[in-house]
Amino acid sequence: AALSTATSLNATWELDAEWPSGLPADANYFSAIAVDASGVVHVSVRSGLNSPIIMLDDDGGELLGEWGADSIYFDNSTGSWGAHGLAAQTNSDGTNKIWIADILEHTAKVFDGDHDHALIATAGTPGQAGSDIDVLQFGSTADVATGFPGGKFDGQVWVSDGDGGVNNRVVRLNMTDGTNTLARHPDWVTGGTSDDTETFNSPHSIAYHEPSASLLVADRDNFRIDVLDAATGVKLSEWKNCLGNGTGPAVAPWGVRMFTEPTTGHVQAMVAVSDSPEDGGNQRIVVLDVTSPDAFETLSASTETSTDKIQCNAVAEMAVDPDICLTPHEISVDPRTGDIYVACVTVDPGPSAILRYRRTAAGATAL
């Protein structure tokens, strides 16, 4: 894998070929990955195991356990688990929760991330795909994001409802503080199916950007990152050209996650991208510097002729070897170190893998 150095961020990322060491031999089709603040790496496995989630140690990648078999949908006809997207929520008191987008059950669920992984709450109508918001239904839940202004969870929850399915939308919910109860009705719903500027075409992954209170949406089949006002759902801007090299097939963003560098305060968006279809050898992880408010200028302030409607500052990228990972499906970032984790879900005959790119700050030595 190629390594790119980002001088503005004073850091490099390099593939750790020795990690993980304890992956079960039968685990396959890795859909998503989430690293919590205690260093536990949760990985969703679509097939091969008796549980949909495995836990790995972030040091050497040893297997710590499995969970989720009693709560995540399993399709007996295909032998597939429904865990599509994972997100780790670490609260100000240090406790963890794990959110799972169950694409086969059409729900989003939150679990205790520290002890018995008990199910806390479910959004959506289990087993019923639809578009109703009075009795909330999802069509094809892909990912979940939560809001942490000031480092404290404030009850905001967003669900991307659109890896195919009937909706192609993003929904904002609210979790009542202290009761762990998800609201039955969404605060807002935005989206639809189209290639125009106001709608989505497979909003595959989402992430909350704390400094601007914005939501980043990996609008995969529109080949762009959409930026929404997290409070209202109004689209503010979009990124497109900086995701690709300007040649060859269109480049689709599959996964997006945020990282704030603890010493400098630089805010970075890590984006997993791939050709569409995934056969052009353009699989990469792109690091965007989204520290400046200028990155979120509104669409109304953009020129009509601009091919990139906002500033999009790509400061580093790592090539992903397609012989190892044909489809970098979802992504996670260790909140302590900035290490990047990638889940590769490619179906036969392509390779399926979990990758880690170790981050090293300038002048430091990787552990």
GIBEL-V624589 format. One line per field, one symbol per residue. phi: phi as a letter, one per 20 degrees, with the letter a starting at -180 (. if undefined). psi: psi as a letter, one per 40 degrees, with the letter a starting at -180 (. if undefined). burial: + if it has 16 or more other ideal C-beta (glycine too) atoms within 10 Angstrom, else -. Layout:
BEGIN
phi=???
psi=???
burial=???
END
This chain:
BEGIN
phi=.fddedffdlbccbfefedeedfgfefblfebbbdefenedecedfbocececddcfffdnffdqcaofecdfceffdmdeefddcbeddefenfccceceefeemcccccfeddelffebcdodgncercfdfdgcdebfdbcccdcfmncfdnfcdcedaemmddlbccddcdffndldeffdffbccppdadefdcdbmfebbbedfgdlddedfegeelbdeddffednffdabdbffecencmffddedcbbdbdffedmgdcdececbgcfecdmdfbddddedfffffcffgfeeffefecfbfcdedabcfdfffdbfcfecbbcffednfddcdddgegeffcbddcdfecfgnddff
psi=hihhhhddefiihhhgeehidfhhdehighdiihhieeehhhhhhdieieiehihihecefihdaiiedeehhhhddefhiehdiihhhhideeiiihhhhgddefihihihedcefihdihhihhehhaehedghiidghdiiiihfheehheehhihhgfgaaedgihhhihhhheefhhidhidihiaahieaeeiigggdiiihhddefihhhggdeefihihihdddehhdaihcdedieeiaiihhhdihiihhhddeehhihhhhiiihigeeffhihhhhhfdhddefiiddeiideheheihhgheiihihheedhdggdiiihheddeihhhhhehiieiihihihhhhhiheihh.
burial=+--+-+--++++++++--++--+---+++++++++++--++++++++++-++++++++--+----+++--++++-----+++++++++++----+++++++++++++++++-+---+--++++++---++-----+++++++++++++----+--++++++++-+++++++++++------++--+-++++-------+++++++++++-++-+++++++++++++++++--+-++++++++++----+++++++++++++----+++++++++++-+--+++++++++++---+++-----------++++++++++-+-+-++++++++++++-++++++++++---+-++++++++++------
END
